[in-house]
Each structure stands twice: as C-alpha cells, then as structure tokens.
Amino acid sequence: MLNISNNQLHKKVDLTAFKSGKHLFNKQYYKFLNKFLYAFAAMLLIVLFLPWTQNISGKGIVTTLALNQRPQQIQSQIPGRIEQWFVREGDFVKKGDTILRISEIKSDYFDARLIERTSDQITAKNAAVRAYTKKVAALQRQATALQQERLLKTAQTKNKLLQAKLKVQSDSIGFEAAKTNIKIAKRQYIRTETLQKEGIFAVKDVEEKQLKLQETQANLITKENKVLAAKNEVLNAKLELSRIAASFADKIAKAQSDMYTAKSNGYDAKVQVSKLENSNSNYKIRNGLLYITAPQNGHINKATKGGIGGAFKAGESLVGIMPEKYDLAIETYVRPIDLPLLHLHEKVRVQFDGWPAIVFSGWPNVSYGTYGARVVAIERFISSNGKYRVLLVPDQKDHTWPTAIRVGSGAKTIALLEDVPIWFELWRQINSFPPNYYQPLGSEKIKSTAKI
C-alpha cells in the first residue's frame, strides 16, 4: 500500500507492538551492510590513487625484420607451361635448387636449335662485315690510284700544252720570217722586171724571180698553217686537261661513293651482328629461365599453380617460399591520435596468440606471459586501415621470444607510456582524451640518430 495519504498510519500506530514488526525492525543486518559499504568505499578511494601505467594497445602480426627474410612468391620472368615439379609443399630447398621445369608457349621460341642457328647467322654476318671491310680497303686503294693517275695525266698534258705553246712560238717566228721573205721576193721580182724592161736583165731572170716569189708565197701559207695547227694543239691540250680533270673526278667520285656505300653496308652488317648477338644472349638466358630455381634457402609453401600442363603469364606467382633463417619482428598499428606518443626505442609488451598470458595493461610488472619488445620503425604515411604501422623487435634485455612462433601469427601489443593515478586514467577514458603527451629523455638524440 502506497504511503501517499496526509494521514500517515505509521505515525499514529506503533508497528513494533505487533509480532511481525518486532521480528522485522529489531534485526541488525543493515549495520553489517553499512560497514561493508564503508570499507568498500575506502578501498575504492585508495585504489583510485594507485599508480597506473598509461598504454596504447594494438593488434598486429608476426613478421620478419629484414625484407629479404619475409615469405615471398616465386614467379617466372617469361610465360610458359608447367612440365615437371621437383619439390613438394613443405620441402626444404637450398639456394639454386630446381623447383620446377617449364616449357615455351610462344611460337618464336619453339625451335630447339634456335641458339645454334642464331650463332650461324652471327658467323655469316661477321663474314659479311669482313668482306665489306676488304671492299672498303680496295676502293680506297682504287681511289688513291686514280688520284695518282690523274696527277700523272695532268702533268703529261701540261707538258703537251707547254710543247704546243712553244711550237706556236716557233711557228710564229717562221711565219714572220716567211712574211719577210715574201716582201723581199716581191721587191726582187719588181726590180728584176723593171731592169728587164730597161734591157739589163733577161726574161729568164724575171721568170726566176717570179718563181721565187711564188715559192715564198707557198712557204708563207705553209708557215701559217703550221702556226694554226700549233694553236690548235694548244687548244687540244687545254681541252685534254679539262677532260682529264672531269673524267678522273667522276671516276674518283664513283670509287668514293662505292667506298661509302660499302662502309654503310658494313655498318649495317655490324648492327645486325650486334642485334643477333643480343638475341642470342637473350635466347641463352631465356633457356636458363625454363628451370625455376630457389632464390634462397627455405621451405616450400603453398603452390599457387599446380598440376602439369598449366599455362601461366610472365610475373605470375607459381609457388611460395619461406626463408630458412629470419629475425622475428611484429608489425602493429596505432591510431593517428596516439602516433605522436610513440618514439623510437620505446618499450612495448607483446602477447602472442596461442600463448597463455595474464595481462594487466596498467600494471605491466604483474602481468604474466607477455614478452618485451622495442620500437625500431614508425611509418611516415597512414596505412589503408586508417592507422599507422609500427615495427617492433625483441627486447634483448627481456625474456627471449618463444622459438615456436611462426611468421604470420597474431599478436597483441601494449605500448607503455607515463605512470598516472587510476582516477586520472578513468577521467581520461570517460572524456576520450589521449594519454599524456610527453617527450622521453634523450628523444631529440634518438630522433637525430634515427634520421642518420
């Protein structure tokens, strides 16, 4: 019954006078409850002032420290078809051991004697290069001989020209002498004819002088013909010089043109030889790629391409390999809000999946089953999951990590920060504040060392 009336019954009636009231109101159990509550409140107040280690928790996986120690996929540099497997999953292989054999799927490389035929082509082209070299040398000798012959012919023709000029001078002198003789002959003929008319000379003397005059006139014509012939020889010698220059220039130019053509063909042959040698080298390397070998010592993981006769593309994964020796590390992720609180060489506690542990994140000293680690790398760019990647390695001053841990297993990480009272940590969590921002001692030195 609700006690809502102004006429309250318990003020007018003594409930302890009744039997049930005596039984109910005379018990002292609430006194023990009050003592318990007071004691619990006191303990809770004390606990609130206990120290608590702030931390940043994260989830990560076990990986390796060095990049060459991480699991990798073995690919083929060329497309092909699987012909034979030499290993099974889980086998241990050494560096250089053959994992599988493949065959070509491109028709350009089907010929089994491709390298031999290419070598024959290289030999033939080298012979062509030597032939062109000899041809160039022969044409050079021919051009040199033509130049020497041109010099000799030019000198010979110049001598003829000089002889013709001298002959022109000689014939010109004779021609002038003939002119003088004809003048003398004319004067003698006229004088003899005049004296014959006066009766001093006979007709016979006149006829002799006339004959002499005619002979002199004929001699003059002969001398003039010789002069003209000599001048013609001069012209012929000059023409011969021009002809020799033009003829030998054409012959030398043709020889040089043939020489340059031979050189060009020789260079083309050398280019073809170089291409063939390059192709031959590529064919030899490609033949070596038909056997896929292990890049390092390790264990064979799952094969992504199985069976016989399966075709694949260049660069496609065929089988995985896990290196034999590796240094364990952990990659974990932190929120961007917590990133400024992490620094290189800071200590972190790690709990591995599958390993029993009792973890008190705020009291790392009383935790059991966790292992020590330290920060060695912090990524500069955010990952695809919206967090920053942090790389951890074992802390040499702490317990050794279990040897049975495998790469790829999970791990939980707890980065230890500043020690604060529990009430402060509760207040921070309720308000979603980040942990206290602080700089560890020597942080500047650590940062500068990391940059170096």
DOMIBA-903928 format. One line per field, with one value per residue (C-alpha): residue number from 0; residue in three letters; x, z, y. Coordinates in pm, 1 decimal, always signed. Layout:
! residues N
i = [NUM | ...]
aa = [ala | ...]
c1 = [X | ...]
c3 = [Z | ...]
c2 = [Y | ...]
END
This chain:
! residues 452
i = [0 | 1 | 2 | 3 | 4 | 5 | 6 | 7 | 8 | 9 | 10 | 11 | 12 | 13 | 14 | 15 | 16 | 17 | 18 | 19 | 20 | 21 | 22 | 23 | 24 | 25 | 26 | 27 | 28 | 29 | 30 | 31 | 32 | 33 | 34 | 35 | 36 | 37 | 38 | 39 | 40 | 41 | 42 | 43 | 44 | 45 | 46 | 47 | 48 | 49 | 50 | 51 | 52 | 53 | 54 | 55 | 56 | 57 | 58 | 59 | 60 | 61 | 62 | 63 | 64 | 65 | 66 | 67 | 68 | 69 | 70 | 71 | 72 | 73 | 74 | 75 | 76 | 77 | 78 | 79 | 80 | 81 | 82 | 83 | 84 | 85 | 86 | 87 | 88 | 89 | 90 | 91 | 92 | 93 | 94 | 95 | 96 | 97 | 98 | 99 | 100 | 101 | 102 | 103 | 104 | 105 | 106 | 107 | 108 | 109 | 110 | 111 | 112 | 113 | 114 | 115 | 116 | 117 | 118 | 119 | 120 | 121 | 122 | 123 | 124 | 125 | 126 | 127 | 128 | 129 | 130 | 131 | 132 | 133 | 134 | 135 | 136 | 137 | 138 | 139 | 140 | 141 | 142 | 143 | 144 | 145 | 146 | 147 | 148 | 149 | 150 | 151 | 152 | 153 | 154 | 155 | 156 | 157 | 158 | 159 | 160 | 161 | 162 | 163 | 164 | 165 | 166 | 167 | 168 | 169 | 170 | 171 | 172 | 173 | 174 | 175 | 176 | 177 | 178 | 179 | 180 | 181 | 182 | 183 | 184 | 185 | 186 | 187 | 188 | 189 | 190 | 191 | 192 | 193 | 194 | 195 | 196 | 197 | 198 | 199 | 200 | 201 | 202 | 203 | 204 | 205 | 206 | 207 | 208 | 209 | 210 | 211 | 212 | 213 | 214 | 215 | 216 | 217 | 218 | 219 | 220 | 221 | 222 | 223 | 224 | 225 | 226 | 227 | 228 | 229 | 230 | 231 | 232 | 233 | 234 | 235 | 236 | 237 | 238 | 239 | 240 | 241 | 242 | 243 | 244 | 245 | 246 | 247 | 248 | 249 | 250 | 251 | 252 | 253 | 254 | 255 | 256 | 257 | 258 | 259 | 260 | 261 | 262 | 263 | 264 | 265 | 266 | 267 | 268 | 269 | 270 | 271 | 272 | 273 | 274 | 275 | 276 | 277 | 278 | 279 | 280 | 281 | 282 | 283 | 284 | 285 | 286 | 287 | 288 | 289 | 290 | 291 | 292 | 293 | 294 | 295 | 296 | 297 | 298 | 299 | 300 | 301 | 302 | 303 | 304 | 305 | 306 | 307 | 308 | 309 | 310 | 311 | 312 | 313 | 314 | 315 | 316 | 317 | 318 | 319 | 320 | 321 | 322 | 323 | 324 | 325 | 326 | 327 | 328 | 329 | 330 | 331 | 332 | 333 | 334 | 335 | 336 | 337 | 338 | 339 | 340 | 341 | 342 | 343 | 344 | 345 | 346 | 347 | 348 | 349 | 350 | 351 | 352 | 353 | 354 | 355 | 356 | 357 | 358 | 359 | 360 | 361 | 362 | 363 | 364 | 365 | 366 | 367 | 368 | 369 | 370 | 371 | 372 | 373 | 374 | 375 | 376 | 377 | 378 | 379 | 380 | 381 | 382 | 383 | 384 | 385 | 386 | 387 | 388 | 389 | 390 | 391 | 392 | 393 | 394 | 395 | 396 | 397 | 398 | 399 | 400 | 401 | 402 | 403 | 404 | 405 | 406 | 407 | 408 | 409 | 410 | 411 | 412 | 413 | 414 | 415 | 416 | 417 | 418 | 419 | 420 | 421 | 422 | 423 | 424 | 425 | 426 | 427 | 428 | 429 | 430 | 431 | 432 | 433 | 434 | 435 | 436 | 437 | 438 | 439 | 440 | 441 | 442 | 443 | 444 | 445 | 446 | 447 | 448 | 449 | 450 | 451]
aa = [met | leu | asn | ile | ser | asn | asn | gln | leu | his | lys | lys | val | asp | leu | thr | ala | phe | lys | ser | gly | lys | his | leu | phe | asn | lys | gln | tyr | tyr | lys | phe | leu | asn | lys | phe | leu | tyr | ala | phe | ala | ala | met | leu | leu | ile | val | leu | phe | leu | pro | trp | thr | gln | asn | ile | ser | gly | lys | gly | ile | val | thr | thr | leu | ala | leu | asn | gln | arg | pro | gln | gln | ile | gln | ser | gln | ile | pro | gly | arg | ile | glu | gln | trp | phe | val | arg | glu | gly | asp | phe | val | lys | lys | gly | asp | thr | ile | leu | arg | ile | ser | glu | ile | lys | ser | asp | tyr | phe | asp | ala | arg | leu | ile | glu | arg | thr | ser | asp | gln | ile | thr | ala | lys | asn | ala | ala | val | arg | ala | tyr | thr | lys | lys | val | ala | ala | leu | gln | arg | gln | ala | thr | ala | leu | gln | gln | glu | arg | leu | leu | lys | thr | ala | gln | thr | lys | asn | lys | leu | leu | gln | ala | lys | leu | lys | val | gln | ser | asp | ser | ile | gly | phe | glu | ala | ala | lys | thr | asn | ile | lys | ile | ala | lys | arg | gln | tyr | ile | arg | thr | glu | thr | leu | gln | lys | glu | gly | ile | phe | ala | val | lys | asp | val | glu | glu | lys | gln | leu | lys | leu | gln | glu | thr | gln | ala | asn | leu | ile | thr | lys | glu | asn | lys | val | leu | ala | ala | lys | asn | glu | val | leu | asn | ala | lys | leu | glu | leu | ser | arg | ile | ala | ala | ser | phe | ala | asp | lys | ile | ala | lys | ala | gln | ser | asp | met | tyr | thr | ala | lys | ser | asn | gly | tyr | asp | ala | lys | val | gln | val | ser | lys | leu | glu | asn | ser | asn | ser | asn | tyr | lys | ile | arg | asn | gly | leu | leu | tyr | ile | thr | ala | pro | gln | asn | gly | his | ile | asn | lys | ala | thr | lys | gly | gly | ile | gly | gly | ala | phe | lys | ala | gly | glu | ser | leu | val | gly | ile | met | pro | glu | lys | tyr | asp | leu | ala | ile | glu | thr | tyr | val | arg | pro | ile | asp | leu | pro | leu | leu | his | leu | his | glu | lys | val | arg | val | gln | phe | asp | gly | trp | pro | ala | ile | val | phe | ser | gly | trp | pro | asn | val | ser | tyr | gly | thr | tyr | gly | ala | arg | val | val | ala | ile | glu | arg | phe | ile | ser | ser | asn | gly | lys | tyr | arg | val | leu | leu | val | pro | asp | gln | lys | asp | his | thr | trp | pro | thr | ala | ile | arg | val | gly | ser | gly | ala | lys | thr | ile | ala | leu | leu | glu | asp | val | pro | ile | trp | phe | glu | leu | trp | arg | gln | ile | asn | ser | phe | pro | pro | asn | tyr | tyr | gln | pro | leu | gly | ser | glu | lys | ile | lys | ser | thr | ala | lys | ile]
c1 = [+0.0 | +139.5 | +213.1 | +67.6 | -201.7 | -166.6 | -290.5 | +17.7 | -51.9 | +296.1 | +294.7 | -25.6 | +30.8 | +337.8 | +433.3 | +685.0 | +395.0 | +296.2 | +463.7 | +575.5 | +701.6 | +911.1 | +1055.4 | +1134.7 | +1253.3 | +1469.2 | +1721.3 | +2075.5 | +2179.6 | +2189.0 | +2468.1 | +2693.8 | +2596.3 | +2685.3 | +3022.4 | +3085.5 | +2988.8 | +3210.2 | +3502.8 | +3446.0 | +3428.2 | +3753.0 | +3925.8 | +3792.3 | +3922.8 | +4264.5 | +4263.7 | +4184.7 | +4518.0 | +4719.9 | +4965.3 | +4851.1 | +5075.0 | +4913.6 | +4939.1 | +4844.9 | +4704.8 | +4711.0 | +4681.1 | +4944.3 | +5105.8 | +5444.7 | +5673.8 | +6047.6 | +6283.2 | +6478.5 | +6293.5 | +6483.8 | +6370.0 | +5997.7 | +5785.6 | +5789.3 | +5623.6 | +5841.5 | +5746.0 | +5859.8 | +6005.6 | +5862.8 | +5523.9 | +5520.3 | +5364.9 | +5442.6 | +5616.9 | +5764.6 | +5772.6 | +6083.8 | +5959.1 | +5658.6 | +5496.2 | +5692.2 | +6021.6 | +6342.3 | +6541.4 | +6877.1 | +6959.3 | +6978.6 | +6784.2 | +6544.7 | +6180.0 | +6006.7 | +6068.4 | +5857.8 | +5833.2 | +5777.9 | +5432.1 | +5540.3 | +5598.9 | +5903.5 | +6099.9 | +5979.4 | +6293.5 | +6522.0 | +6823.4 | +6739.8 | +7068.4 | +7273.5 | +7100.7 | +7141.5 | +7513.0 | +7538.4 | +7371.7 | +7620.9 | +7910.4 | +7772.1 | +7716.8 | +8067.9 | +8198.7 | +7992.8 | +8143.0 | +8494.7 | +8406.1 | +8276.5 | +8591.2 | +8807.7 | +8592.7 | +8632.8 | +9009.2 | +9013.3 | +8805.3 | +9034.7 | +9333.7 | +9145.0 | +9066.2 | +9430.1 | +9548.5 | +9304.1 | +9428.5 | +9788.0 | +9696.1 | +9516.3 | +9828.1 | +10042.9 | +9796.4 | +9760.4 | +10138.2 | +10172.3 | +9902.5 | +10053.9 | +10381.9 | +10199.1 | +10037.7 | +10375.7 | +10518.9 | +10225.7 | +10278.0 | +10648.5 | +10565.7 | +10323.5 | +10602.5 | +10846.1 | +10597.1 | +10504.1 | +10869.8 | +10888.4 | +10565.7 | +10708.0 | +11026.5 | +10813.0 | +10638.7 | +10974.8 | +11088.9 | +10781.8 | +10836.8 | +11196.4 | +11086.3 | +10830.4 | +11087.0 | +11336.8 | +11072.7 | +10967.1 | +11325.8 | +11416.1 | +11108.3 | +11194.8 | +11552.3 | +11433.3 | +11221.4 | +11528.0 | +11718.1 | +11955.0 | +11817.0 | +11681.8 | +11330.9 | +11476.0 | +11582.5 | +11235.4 | +11080.6 | +11322.1 | +11228.0 | +10861.3 | +10906.5 | +11095.5 | +10808.6 | +10554.2 | +10765.1 | +10789.6 | +10412.5 | +10359.5 | +10605.9 | +10412.4 | +10089.0 | +10267.0 | +10409.2 | +10065.6 | +9913.8 | +10178.2 | +10100.3 | +9729.4 | +9799.3 | +10020.8 | +9749.4 | +9500.8 | +9732.4 | +9735.2 | +9356.1 | +9352.2 | +9595.0 | +9375.0 | +9068.3 | +9254.5 | +9333.2 | +8964.4 | +8864.7 | +9120.2 | +9002.0 | +8636.4 | +8698.4 | +8911.2 | +8685.6 | +8396.0 | +8598.5 | +8726.5 | +8379.0 | +8235.6 | +8507.5 | +8449.2 | +8073.3 | +8119.5 | +8353.4 | +8097.5 | +7827.0 | +8047.0 | +8113.7 | +7740.6 | +7667.6 | +7945.5 | +7795.4 | +7452.6 | +7607.0 | +7771.6 | +7435.6 | +7276.2 | +7559.8 | +7505.4 | +7130.8 | +7188.5 | +7440.6 | +7191.4 | +6917.7 | +7149.6 | +7239.6 | +6870.2 | +6793.3 | +7061.0 | +6929.7 | +6573.2 | +6674.9 | +6808.2 | +6473.3 | +6299.6 | +6414.8 | +6267.5 | +6518.7 | +6505.6 | +6632.1 | +6748.0 | +6743.4 | +6396.4 | +6083.5 | +5836.2 | +5492.5 | +5166.3 | +5190.4 | +4957.8 | +4990.3 | +4963.3 | +4947.2 | +5118.8 | +5049.5 | +4903.5 | +4992.7 | +5077.5 | +5173.2 | +5502.0 | +5530.6 | +5250.3 | +5312.8 | +5389.5 | +5490.5 | +5575.4 | +5893.6 | +5972.0 | +6340.6 | +6531.2 | +6673.0 | +6487.6 | +6476.2 | +6127.9 | +5953.1 | +5598.3 | +5408.2 | +5129.8 | +4904.0 | +4819.0 | +4559.6 | +4668.5 | +4576.9 | +4828.2 | +5106.6 | +5280.7 | +5320.5 | +5536.0 | +5910.1 | +6193.5 | +6340.1 | +6036.8 | +5945.1 | +5633.8 | +5475.9 | +5362.6 | +5111.0 | +5130.3 | +4823.6 | +4820.4 | +5044.0 | +4867.3 | +4905.5 | +4757.6 | +4764.9 | +4711.7 | +4764.8 | +4801.6 | +5035.7 | +5289.3 | +5504.9 | +5236.2 | +5144.4 | +5241.1 | +5305.2 | +5397.7 | +5728.7 | +5934.1 | +5981.1 | +6101.2 | +6007.8 | +6251.2 | +6042.3 | +5735.9 | +5578.4 | +5555.1 | +5231.6 | +4899.1 | +4802.1 | +4485.8 | +4318.6 | +4340.4 | +4621.7 | +4996.6 | +5220.4 | +5483.8 | +5759.7 | +5878.0 | +6178.0 | +6260.4 | +6396.6 | +6735.9 | +6707.3 | +6378.5 | +6271.0 | +6357.4 | +6062.6 | +5934.2 | +6115.1 | +5792.8 | +5637.8 | +5573.6 | +5564.9 | +5207.5 | +5066.4 | +4876.7 | +4997.5 | +4860.0 | +5084.8 | +5080.5 | +5298.9 | +5386.8 | +5364.0 | +5350.8 | +5257.0 | +4942.7 | +4683.9 | +4393.3 | +4141.2 | +4319.7 | +4309.6 | +3937.0 | +3873.7 | +4076.0 | +3888.3 | +3547.5 | +3635.6 | +3811.0 | +4127.4 | +4458.8 | +4725.8 | +4953.9 | +5183.9 | +5542.4 | +5890.1 | +6117.4 | +6463.9 | +6705.2 | +6424.8 | +6596.5 | +6910.7 | +6707.1 | +6534.1 | +6860.0 | +7011.2 | +6709.9 | +6747.3 | +7110.3]
c3 = [+0.0 | -101.8 | +172.6 | -2.5 | +239.1 | +463.9 | +748.4 | +780.7 | +962.3 | +1092.2 | +1292.4 | +1476.4 | +1512.0 | +1670.3 | +1432.7 | +1674.6 | +1902.6 | +1658.1 | +1648.0 | +1284.7 | +1347.0 | +1640.0 | +1423.7 | +1135.1 | +1291.4 | +1564.5 | +1326.2 | +1288.3 | +937.6 | +779.5 | +1019.1 | +861.5 | +514.7 | +608.6 | +739.8 | +417.5 | +206.1 | +411.0 | +379.7 | +4.8 | -47.0 | +145.3 | -59.5 | -382.3 | -278.3 | -208.1 | -541.9 | -726.0 | -610.3 | -705.2 | -996.5 | -1342.6 | -1649.0 | -1948.3 | -2262.8 | -2626.4 | -2727.7 | -3078.4 | -3279.3 | -3518.5 | -3677.5 | -3651.3 | -3943.0 | -4009.7 | -3954.4 | -4281.4 | -4611.1 | -4766.8 | -4483.9 | -4543.5 | -4721.7 | -5093.6 | -5407.2 | -5680.9 | -6027.3 | -6377.7 | -6583.7 | -6901.7 | -6985.2 | -7014.8 | -6928.2 | -6629.8 | -6738.4 | -6421.3 | -6044.0 | -5845.8 | -5495.3 | -5270.9 | -5031.0 | -4705.6 | -4861.8 | -4767.1 | -5062.2 | -5091.3 | -5299.4 | -5665.8 | -5629.5 | -5916.1 | -5816.0 | -6147.5 | -6520.6 | -6770.5 | -7148.8 | -7402.3 | -7523.7 | -7778.5 | -8132.7 | -8167.5 | -7934.1 | -8034.6 | -8240.8 | -8038.2 | -8240.4 | -8211.7 | -8040.6 | -8289.3 | -8590.3 | -8443.9 | -8393.8 | -8761.2 | -8861.3 | -8646.2 | -8816.3 | -9161.6 | -9073.2 | -8931.4 | -9261.1 | -9441.5 | -9217.1 | -9302.7 | -9675.4 | -9660.5 | -9476.0 | -9751.9 | -10017.7 | -9849.9 | -9841.3 | -10212.5 | -10306.9 | -10102.7 | -10295.3 | -10622.5 | -10534.0 | -10439.2 | -10769.9 | -10964.6 | -10786.8 | -10867.9 | -11230.7 | -11252.8 | -11131.4 | -11389.4 | -11672.3 | -11575.6 | -11568.8 | -11906.1 | -12064.5 | -11917.5 | -12082.4 | -12412.6 | -12363.2 | -12298.0 | -12606.2 | -12812.3 | -12688.6 | -12768.9 | -13109.2 | -13165.0 | -13082.1 | -13312.0 | -13599.9 | -13543.1 | -13583.6 | -13903.8 | -14022.3 | -13960.6 | -14144.2 | -14434.3 | -14441.9 | -14457.9 | -14735.3 | -14942.2 | -14912.7 | -15024.2 | -15306.5 | -15423.6 | -15424.8 | -15614.7 | -15864.6 | -15921.8 | -15951.6 | -16190.8 | -16400.2 | -16417.5 | -16512.1 | -16772.0 | -16930.8 | -16938.4 | -17100.2 | -16820.0 | -16723.9 | -16942.6 | -16933.6 | -16777.0 | -16469.4 | -16438.1 | -16455.3 | -16189.2 | -15956.2 | -16021.9 | -15942.2 | -15629.5 | -15528.3 | -15576.1 | -15371.3 | -15096.6 | -15104.7 | -15079.2 | -14791.2 | -14617.4 | -14641.6 | -14506.1 | -14215.5 | -14143.0 | -14147.3 | -13901.8 | -13669.8 | -13681.9 | -13626.2 | -13328.3 | -13182.0 | -13236.3 | -13043.0 | -12760.4 | -12756.7 | -12768.8 | -12475.1 | -12273.6 | -12362.7 | -12265.1 | -11926.8 | -11870.4 | -11989.4 | -11761.3 | -11462.5 | -11532.1 | -11614.7 | -11311.6 | -11085.3 | -11197.9 | -11151.1 | -10808.1 | -10700.7 | -10811.5 | -10625.4 | -10312.6 | -10347.5 | -10371.7 | -10073.0 | -9863.5 | -9972.4 | -9866.0 | -9532.7 | -9483.0 | -9564.2 | -9328.2 | -9050.5 | -9119.3 | -9102.2 | -8770.7 | -8637.9 | -8746.5 | -8582.7 | -8261.5 | -8274.6 | -8341.5 | -8057.7 | -7829.5 | -7939.7 | -7897.5 | -7546.1 | -7467.4 | -7602.9 | -7380.0 | -7074.6 | -7168.3 | -7191.4 | -6837.2 | -6725.5 | -6824.7 | -6487.6 | -6187.6 | -5901.3 | -5534.4 | -5470.9 | -5118.1 | -4859.8 | -4725.6 | -4705.8 | -4989.5 | -4905.1 | -5092.4 | -5470.0 | -5640.5 | -5971.5 | -5950.8 | -6186.9 | -6519.3 | -6840.1 | -6678.8 | -6861.8 | -6686.4 | -6770.5 | -6708.0 | -6348.0 | -6225.1 | -5885.9 | -5901.3 | -5550.7 | -5216.2 | -5015.0 | -4652.0 | -4584.2 | -4358.5 | -4125.4 | -4018.1 | -3737.2 | -3587.0 | -3562.3 | -3512.6 | -3719.3 | -3527.6 | -3593.8 | -3381.0 | -3417.8 | -3557.6 | -3225.9 | -3045.2 | -3303.5 | -3152.0 | -2826.0 | -2979.1 | -3023.8 | -3145.9 | -2895.4 | -2664.3 | -2484.7 | -2571.6 | -2416.9 | -2654.2 | -2608.2 | -2876.0 | -2995.2 | -2864.0 | -2566.9 | -2228.6 | -2057.7 | -1770.1 | -1874.6 | -1661.0 | -1910.8 | -1638.2 | -1425.4 | -1662.9 | -1372.3 | -1251.5 | -1598.2 | -1688.6 | -2029.3 | -2212.6 | -2380.1 | -2421.6 | -2747.2 | -2862.8 | -3147.4 | -3441.2 | -3716.3 | -3746.4 | -4085.7 | -4220.2 | -4411.9 | -4297.7 | -4398.3 | -4579.1 | -4247.9 | -4127.6 | -3880.9 | -3874.8 | -3895.9 | -3625.8 | -3640.3 | -3319.9 | -3248.2 | -2941.4 | -2639.1 | -2569.8 | -2200.5 | -2159.0 | -2192.5 | -2519.9 | -2755.0 | -2799.5 | -3075.1 | -3193.1 | -3307.6 | -3680.7 | -3916.4 | -3974.9 | -3630.8 | -3440.1 | -3152.7 | -2918.6 | -2830.5 | -2537.9 | -2564.2 | -2215.6 | -2155.1 | -1840.8 | -1487.7 | -1361.8 | -1082.6 | -1166.3 | -1112.3 | -1378.1 | -1620.8 | -1556.3 | -1609.7 | -1935.1 | -2063.4 | -1979.4 | -2168.6 | -2455.4 | -2407.5 | -2543.7 | -2297.5 | -2154.6 | -2421.2 | -2310.4 | -2459.5 | -2328.7 | -2208.5 | -2497.2 | -2754.0 | -2958.7 | -2967.8 | -3065.0 | -3346.3 | -3483.5 | -3467.6 | -3649.4 | -3925.3 | -3967.9]
c2 = [+0.0 | +334.7 | +582.1 | +887.3 | +997.5 | +1301.0 | +1084.7 | +867.6 | +546.2 | +472.9 | +796.6 | +705.5 | +332.5 | +174.5 | -102.4 | -251.1 | -350.9 | -613.2 | -952.5 | -923.3 | -568.4 | -684.3 | -961.7 | -725.4 | -399.4 | -544.3 | -717.4 | -563.3 | -691.2 | -345.0 | -249.8 | -514.3 | -389.6 | -35.0 | -145.6 | -336.4 | -38.9 | +193.8 | -44.3 | -89.6 | +285.6 | +332.1 | +62.1 | +212.4 | +553.7 | +404.7 | +219.8 | +541.0 | +680.8 | +373.0 | +420.1 | +316.6 | +288.1 | +450.4 | +243.9 | +220.0 | -116.0 | -256.7 | -574.4 | -694.4 | -994.0 | -1157.9 | -1072.9 | -1053.0 | -765.6 | -783.8 | -755.5 | -1045.6 | -1274.6 | -1241.8 | -1502.6 | -1449.6 | -1578.4 | -1722.9 | -1602.5 | -1679.7 | -1397.8 | -1549.5 | -1701.7 | -2076.2 | -2409.2 | -2632.2 | -2952.1 | -3107.6 | -3045.6 | -3136.0 | -3046.1 | -3090.3 | -2848.2 | -2838.3 | -2948.7 | -2771.1 | -2636.1 | -2467.8 | -2165.6 | -2265.2 | -2591.1 | -2657.5 | -2625.8 | -2692.1 | -2707.3 | -2513.6 | -2500.9 | -2225.2 | -2133.2 | -1869.9 | -1993.2 | -1765.3 | -1993.2 | -2341.1 | -2420.6 | -2647.8 | -2530.3 | -2162.0 | -2068.3 | -2272.5 | -2117.1 | -1769.9 | -1839.8 | -1941.3 | -1614.2 | -1424.6 | -1605.3 | -1523.7 | -1160.7 | -1133.2 | -1268.0 | -1003.7 | -736.6 | -857.0 | -863.4 | -508.5 | -404.6 | -553.1 | -391.7 | -54.1 | -102.1 | -199.6 | +102.0 | +324.5 | +186.2 | +237.8 | +597.6 | +657.4 | +505.5 | +719.9 | +1030.9 | +943.2 | +867.4 | +1198.5 | +1377.1 | +1199.5 | +1255.3 | +1618.8 | +1663.4 | +1487.8 | +1703.8 | +2016.7 | +1919.5 | +1876.2 | +2214.9 | +2371.2 | +2199.9 | +2322.7 | +2677.2 | +2661.2 | +2521.2 | +2809.5 | +3050.0 | +2867.6 | +2851.9 | +3213.1 | +3312.5 | +3105.1 | +3263.1 | +3610.2 | +3510.1 | +3388.8 | +3726.0 | +3897.5 | +3662.8 | +3729.2 | +4103.3 | +4055.8 | +3828.3 | +4083.1 | +4365.9 | +4146.7 | +4044.3 | +4406.1 | +4523.2 | +4241.8 | +4308.5 | +4681.0 | +4611.7 | +4361.0 | +4627.6 | +4851.3 | +4568.4 | +4494.9 | +4152.2 | +3884.0 | +3744.2 | +3434.1 | +3630.2 | +3775.6 | +3428.6 | +3301.4 | +3586.6 | +3523.8 | +3155.1 | +3251.4 | +3479.8 | +3204.6 | +2964.1 | +3222.7 | +3273.4 | +2898.7 | +2880.8 | +3162.3 | +2965.3 | +2656.3 | +2852.5 | +2999.0 | +2650.5 | +2534.3 | +2826.0 | +2749.6 | +2380.6 | +2464.1 | +2687.1 | +2406.7 | +2173.3 | +2427.1 | +2426.4 | +2046.5 | +2030.2 | +2264.7 | +2060.8 | +1744.0 | +1895.5 | +1970.6 | +1624.2 | +1457.4 | +1660.6 | +1580.5 | +1214.0 | +1141.4 | +1344.6 | +1124.0 | +804.0 | +909.8 | +1021.4 | +687.4 | +497.9 | +706.5 | +659.4 | +283.9 | +301.7 | +492.7 | +250.5 | -39.4 | +134.2 | +189.8 | -172.2 | -274.8 | -63.5 | -215.6 | -559.3 | -470.7 | -350.4 | -676.4 | -869.6 | -674.9 | -743.2 | -1111.1 | -1134.9 | -960.8 | -1200.3 | -1497.2 | -1386.1 | -1337.9 | -1684.7 | -1837.8 | -1653.3 | -1747.6 | -2113.5 | -2086.4 | -1943.2 | -2267.4 | -2404.1 | -2219.0 | -2226.2 | -2130.0 | -1774.1 | -1865.3 | -2143.2 | -2204.9 | -2417.5 | -2455.0 | -2315.5 | -2349.7 | -2375.5 | -2129.0 | -2314.8 | -2689.9 | -2983.6 | -3043.7 | -2856.5 | -2547.4 | -2225.1 | -1901.1 | -1543.9 | -1368.9 | -1249.7 | -1476.3 | -1641.6 | -2014.0 | -2119.7 | -1959.5 | -1998.8 | -1918.0 | -1834.0 | -2069.3 | -1805.2 | -1495.6 | -1242.1 | -1212.1 | -879.8 | -757.6 | -509.2 | -341.5 | -44.3 | +258.5 | +530.3 | +866.8 | +1029.4 | +805.3 | +832.7 | +1141.9 | +948.9 | +675.5 | +715.9 | +501.7 | +253.2 | +276.2 | -45.3 | -244.5 | -556.4 | -830.7 | -1113.6 | -1382.5 | -1570.3 | -1925.4 | -1846.4 | -1823.1 | -1491.3 | -1292.5 | -930.8 | -622.4 | -343.4 | -82.3 | -293.5 | -449.1 | -566.5 | -806.7 | -934.1 | -1288.7 | -1443.0 | -1119.7 | -1052.6 | -739.6 | -552.6 | -215.1 | +19.7 | +28.2 | +188.5 | +408.5 | +461.3 | +813.8 | +758.1 | +618.1 | +264.5 | +156.8 | +65.8 | +427.3 | +360.7 | +396.0 | +90.3 | +37.6 | -226.6 | -395.5 | -620.7 | -833.0 | -650.7 | -807.1 | -717.3 | -906.1 | -1268.7 | -1438.5 | -1478.7 | -1836.6 | -2024.0 | -2193.2 | -1866.8 | -1866.0 | -1572.5 | -1459.6 | -1546.1 | -1279.3 | -1066.9 | -804.0 | -512.4 | -272.1 | +35.1 | +160.1 | +533.3 | +751.0 | +640.4 | +823.8 | +766.2 | +540.5 | +820.9 | +1024.0 | +733.3 | +680.6 | +1050.4 | +1036.6 | +733.0 | +881.8 | +1201.4 | +1015.4 | +1216.3 | +1084.9 | +971.9 | +1235.7 | +1374.5 | +1368.3 | +1352.1 | +1075.1 | +1164.8 | +1191.0 | +1193.8 | +1457.7 | +1248.0 | +940.9 | +1128.9 | +1263.4 | +914.4 | +772.8 | +1028.3 | +938.4]
END
